[in-house]
């Protein structure tokens, strides 16, 4: 059996009412993520000081961007460390 080509038919058949819907949930119940809110920021930073990925955090695309920007701002003014604790 030859390997499946890219862009070929998927194994799962979709009916007319079975559309792919984007996920609209988020794990942060705020409109915007603020760089001064350290309790929210620390939830999404690993023990090594890295920002966790969207797949791990479960945030929406918009909130993940806001999170990254807020962490960068908080690090710049020394509210958060650049590296984690050893």
C-alpha positions as CSV (number, residue, x, y, z in Angstrom):
1,X,0.0,0.0,0.0
2,X,1.6,3.3,-1.0
3,X,2.1,6.0,1.6
4,X,-0.6,8.7,1.9
5,X,0.2,11.9,0.0
6,X,0.1,15.2,1.7
7,X,-3.2,17.0,1.4
8,X,-4.9,13.7,0.6
9,X,-8.2,12.7,2.1
10,X,-8.2,12.3,5.8
11,X,-9.3,9.0,7.4
12,X,-12.3,10.6,9.2
13,X,-15.2,11.6,7.0
14,X,-17.0,14.7,7.9
15,X,-20.7,15.3,7.3
16,X,-22.3,18.6,6.3
17,X,-23.1,19.5,9.9
18,X,-19.8,18.5,11.3
19,X,-17.7,21.6,10.9
20,X,-14.4,22.3,12.6
21,X,-15.1,25.1,15.2
22,X,-12.3,27.1,16.8
23,X,-12.0,26.7,20.6
24,X,-13.2,29.8,22.3
25,X,-12.2,29.0,25.9
26,X,-9.5,30.4,28.0
27,X,-8.2,29.6,31.5
28,X,-7.8,33.2,32.6
29,X,-11.0,35.0,33.5
30,X,-9.8,38.5,32.6
31,X,-10.1,40.6,29.4
32,X,-6.4,41.5,29.3
33,X,-3.4,40.1,31.1
34,X,-1.5,42.8,33.0
35,X,2.2,42.7,33.7
36,X,1.7,43.8,37.3
37,X,-0.5,40.8,38.1
38,X,2.2,38.5,39.2
39,X,-0.1,35.7,40.6
40,X,-1.5,35.2,37.1
41,X,1.9,35.4,35.4
42,X,3.6,32.9,37.7
43,X,0.9,30.3,36.9
44,X,2.1,30.2,33.3
45,X,5.9,30.2,33.9
46,X,7.8,27.0,34.3
47,X,10.2,26.3,37.2
48,X,13.1,27.2,34.9
49,X,11.5,30.6,34.1
50,X,10.2,29.8,30.6
51,X,6.8,30.8,29.4
52,X,4.7,27.6,28.9
53,X,3.4,26.9,25.5
54,X,-0.1,27.5,24.4
55,X,-0.7,23.7,24.2
56,X,0.2,23.4,27.9
57,X,-1.5,26.5,29.2
58,X,-4.7,26.1,27.2
59,X,-4.9,29.8,26.5
60,X,-6.4,31.3,23.4
61,X,-4.1,32.8,20.8
62,X,-4.8,36.3,21.9
63,X,-4.3,35.6,25.6
64,X,-1.0,33.8,24.9
65,X,0.3,36.8,23.1
66,X,-0.7,39.1,25.9
67,X,0.9,36.7,28.4
68,X,4.2,36.7,26.5
69,X,4.2,40.5,26.3
70,X,3.3,40.9,30.0
71,X,6.1,38.5,31.1
72,X,8.6,40.4,29.0
73,X,7.5,43.7,30.6
74,X,7.5,42.3,34.1
75,X,11.0,40.9,33.6
76,X,12.3,44.2,32.2
77,X,11.3,46.1,35.3
78,X,12.5,43.3,37.6
79,X,9.1,42.0,38.8
80,X,9.9,38.6,37.5
81,X,13.3,36.9,37.1
82,X,14.7,36.0,33.7
83,X,15.7,32.5,35.0
84,X,14.1,30.1,37.4
85,X,15.4,29.1,40.8
86,X,18.0,26.4,41.0
